[in-house]
Amino acid sequence: MRTAITIEPTGSNDTGVCDCCGRSSRCVWGVAYANGRCLAAYFVHWTIGHIPDRGANIDLILGDWGEGTASENRCAIALAYRLTETGPSMMVIDAKTRPAARNSLAGRALSRDEAIGTHFAQDAFAVSDALLAQDERVAELRGDCTMQS
C-alpha cells in the first residue's frame, strides 16, 4: 500500500479493570482512508500503564467498503503490538481469538497462517503504522507518556 493513509478516530471506551494491577483497560477505534476510500476499521486495546510489559492488540477489518458491499467482502486480521527497548514491534496473530472475529463488519477472521505473506498483512501493517502516528489517543503505545487516564 503506497498511498498516504489518513486516520479518522471515531470512538473509545474504558473497559474494566485489570485483575493484577487495578488499572483500566482502554479500547479506541476509527477508520483508515486512502484517496477518500475506506480501507479499514481499526480497534486498539490495551491496559493503561501496561504497555512496556503487556503491549496492546490491534484488530483490523480490511476489505471492500461502501455501497454494494457486505461483511463477506471483509476480513479481520489481528496484530500484537509491543514497545521494546529498540522501538515498536508488531506481529500478526490469530484473529479468530480476538473480538474482531465476532464483529458483524467482518465476514471471516484470518488465522496467522492465512494472513502471513498476503496483501492483508501488508495492509494491516500500513494501517497500523498510520494509526500509531496519527491517532493521538494511542500516544501511550508510542512511549510518548507513561500513563494516560
C-alpha positions in Angstrom: 0.0 0.0 0.0 1.9 3.1 -1.2 -0.9 5.7 -0.9 -1.0 8.0 2.0 -3.3 6.8 4.7 -5.4 9.2 6.8 -7.0 8.2 10.1 -10.4 9.2 11.5 -10.8 8.4 15.2 -14.4 7.6 15.9 -14.8 6.2 19.4 -13.3 5.0 22.6 -14.3 3.1 25.8 -12.6 2.3 29.0 -13.5 -1.3 29.5 -13.0 -2.5 33.1 -10.1 -3.1 35.4 -7.0 -5.3 35.2 -7.1 -8.1 37.8 -3.4 -7.9 38.5 -3.0 -4.1 39.0 -6.4 -2.5 39.2 -5.7 -0.3 36.1 -8.3 0.4 33.5 -8.3 -1.1 30.0 -9.0 1.1 27.0 -10.2 0.5 23.5 -10.2 3.1 20.8 -11.4 2.7 17.3 -11.6 4.5 14.0 -11.4 4.3 10.2 -8.5 4.4 7.8 -8.8 6.0 4.4 -6.7 6.4 1.3 -7.8 8.8 -1.5 -11.2 9.2 0.1 -11.8 5.4 0.1 -12.3 3.4 3.2 -9.5 0.9 3.7 -10.2 -0.5 7.2 -11.9 -0.1 10.5 -9.5 -0.4 13.5 -9.7 -1.2 17.2 -6.8 -0.8 19.6 -7.0 -2.4 23.1 -4.6 -2.1 26.0 -4.3 -1.8 29.8 -3.3 1.7 30.7 0.2 1.8 32.2 1.0 -1.8 31.0 2.4 -1.1 27.5 6.0 -1.9 28.5 5.1 -5.3 29.9 1.9 -6.4 28.1 1.7 -4.3 24.9 -1.5 -3.9 23.0 -3.7 -5.5 20.5 -4.6 -4.0 17.1 -7.6 -5.6 15.4 -8.4 -4.5 11.8 -11.2 -5.2 9.5 -9.9 -4.9 5.9 -11.6 -5.3 2.5 -14.2 -3.7 0.4 -16.4 -1.0 2.0 -19.3 1.1 0.7 -22.4 0.7 -1.4 -22.9 -2.8 -2.7 -20.5 -4.5 -0.2 -21.2 -6.7 2.7 -19.3 -8.3 5.6 -18.4 -11.2 3.3 -16.2 -8.7 1.4 -14.1 -8.0 4.5 -11.9 -10.0 6.9 -10.5 -9.5 10.4 -6.7 -9.5 11.0 -5.0 -9.0 14.3 -1.6 -7.7 15.4 0.2 -7.9 18.7 2.0 -4.6 19.4 4.9 -4.4 21.8 7.1 -1.4 22.7 10.6 -2.8 23.2 13.9 -1.2 24.1 14.7 -0.9 20.4 11.3 0.5 19.5 7.9 -0.6 18.5 7.2 -4.1 17.2 4.2 -5.7 15.6 3.4 -9.3 14.7 0.4 -10.9 13.0 -1.5 -13.1 15.4 -4.6 -15.3 15.1 -7.6 -13.0 14.6 -10.0 -15.9 15.3 -9.4 -15.4 19.1 -9.9 -11.6 19.0 -13.1 -9.6 19.5 -13.0 -8.5 15.8 -13.7 -12.1 14.8 -17.2 -11.7 16.2 -17.7 -8.2 14.7 -20.6 -8.1 12.2 -18.4 -5.9 9.9 -16.1 -8.9 9.1 -17.2 -12.0 7.1 -14.3 -14.0 8.5 -11.3 -13.8 10.7 -7.9 -14.8 9.4 -5.5 -17.1 11.3 -1.9 -16.1 11.5 -1.0 -18.7 8.8 -3.7 -17.4 6.5 -2.6 -13.8 6.8 1.3 -14.0 6.7 2.7 -13.1 3.3 -0.6 -11.7 1.9 -1.7 -8.2 0.9 -3.9 -8.4 4.1 -0.8 -8.4 6.3 0.9 -5.7 4.3 -2.3 -3.5 4.5 -2.6 -4.3 8.2 1.0 -3.1 8.9 0.5 0.1 6.8 -2.8 1.0 8.5 -1.3 0.3 11.9 1.7 2.5 11.2 -0.7 5.3 10.2 -2.9 5.0 13.2 0.0 4.9 15.6 1.4 8.1 14.0 -1.9 10.0 13.7 -4.3 8.9 16.4 -3.3 10.9 19.5 -5.4 8.6 21.7 -2.7 5.9 21.4 0.3 8.1 22.4 1.0 5.8 25.3 1.7 3.0 22.8 4.4 5.1 21.2 6.0 5.7 24.6 5.0 9.4 24.5 3.9 9.3 28.1 4.0 6.8 30.9 0.3 6.7 31.6 -2.9 8.3 30.3 -6.1 8.4 32.2 
